[in-house]
């Protein structure tokens, strides 16, 4: 018989994925999601704004640890995507979520995962628009597509840095990379600060960087490598001073042996900015208004290519690798 | 040493994922994609239109066979998403692609995959906006987010069917499900027609169903199950006549033992429509203008709940399961 089922007959019941979506995700759905019942979501872009769209995927064991709390996995997934919007000076509209689920991830895990999303939806002012649920024999894969909006022509890009622009960074660098090592038992983290920074990055939304920064990107794969991308796309080189890279108290306590990890480890989700010197004060004011620290760590320089990092003793630092590659 | 690398040092080279993206995906990038260099894509919705957004994920071994030709995997991924737009009477704008790659999928595979996308981009008039590339130890996971646009208020939904509306279907039903069985060696497919229909569904875009149909969805998980969703969301029941369900010549040749598979197997990507009888001629004309067959297979009926299928000999058919569940 061709249609011999492997599952018990359920002629009238809803397929299991409907229950799964209903139990965990329907309360996350907002305007335009159509209650997650239809083939697609509907939305209108705010009048006179450009749309910004990005997708970021996280794989268990690659982007998060299998035993990371589920609520922080959901929040980190959303925050990494929000960080992409922040890098463009965009504001969030909504998101779509694709869950590719191994059998071992149970109901309790997804309930906590959705709770994390719920908390961050409220914090950042967006909601779920739609998604898809599939099964896999491999590790959990979570893919999130985010939609945002920005003033027409106002999106910050990576290619706008000019010779002489200051290189600025928000927050502190290296905490996420050290947090990952701490969770792996390679580093002490008595207060848990570093692990928290790894699990819950803070997207730097709403700084109002348009008219202040000339280029921006978020640091996700390592400061030195990501700065290299921004410099290359802008057609300039970059010089930074390792001693001026802002480190948290916890990162400083880890000691100088961990400096290279901070500069190249990634998982920062801080913004890297190119700011002409005349805008320094405007940047400081905009950041202060949001309670975000900003630090100048160097300058773009058209006379060099690539990134030169001056170490704490004045030497040029060399790195075995400058950041993370996903392949 | 904390920053001991596991890969050979590549201080100045681009990370491998950049080369991967450049080699395979940059030529797919269109307006708004910013050359795939930035954190997000930029786009403007066509003036006075609503946006439509959907995501569909395909997992190797679940949604496609590990040895399906790579170009058809790319095309099927795009077409499944285009089918979601078609169901809403929307037109395509662009898409984002997330590739979660196991080591065994090589360069040649992705070159062919991108070639398939390239061909279908030209066919359907859209381009790549952005994406993400990650690695996995599990099967290949491909997630595509599609953006489209529709006349404001004109999107077809699942909840619009009314008592007495005809149940219509585009194309033929069951070819995809039979094609999968043929590729598994369970069924003869001398011409390869069924396998082609499994690998290359035809999204029914551009039919202009607004003002003709009252509800629509695409049949992806099995006709009986999907019709049940549309009926339930609309608050009515549905009666269909199995003998009137359009089958291809190849599906008819498979014989009556395969009828249940055709009705419940899924992978059709045909449109299921609720059309008031007064609009029958308008529907036929709209479909004929695009060279698409449409067939009335039954009627929505508020006096019953669920889906009743009358079999070829007049009996009510019972199904072990009515469609596919992804969990």
Interface residues (C-beta under 8 A of the other chain):
Chain A: X1 X2 X3 X4 X5 X7 X9 X10 X11 X12 X15 X16 X17 X20 X34 X37 X38 X39 X40 X41 X42 X43 X44 X45 X50 X51 X52 X53 X54 X55 X56 X57 X58 X59 X61 X62 X63 X83 X84 X85 X87 X88 X90 X96 X97 X98 X100 X101 X102 X129 X130 X131 X132 X133 X134 X135 X136 X137 X138 X139 X141 X143 X145 X146 X147 X148 X150 X152 X155 X157 X158 X159 X181 X186 X187 X217 X218 X221 X225 X229 X233 X257 X258 X260 X261 X264 X265 X306 X318 X319 X320 X321 X322 X323 X324 X325 X326 X327
Chain B: X1 X2 X3 X4 X5 X7 X9 X10 X11 X12 X15 X16 X17 X20 X34 X37 X38 X39 X40 X41 X42 X43 X44 X45 X50 X51 X52 X53 X54 X55 X56 X57 X58 X59 X61 X62 X63 X83 X84 X85 X87 X88 X90 X96 X97 X98 X100 X101 X102 X129 X130 X131 X132 X133 X134 X135 X136 X137 X138 X139 X141 X143 X145 X146 X147 X148 X150 X152 X155 X157 X158 X159 X181 X186 X187 X217 X218 X221 X225 X229 X233 X257 X258 X260 X261 X264 X265 X306 X318 X319 X320 X321 X322 X323 X324 X325 X326 X327
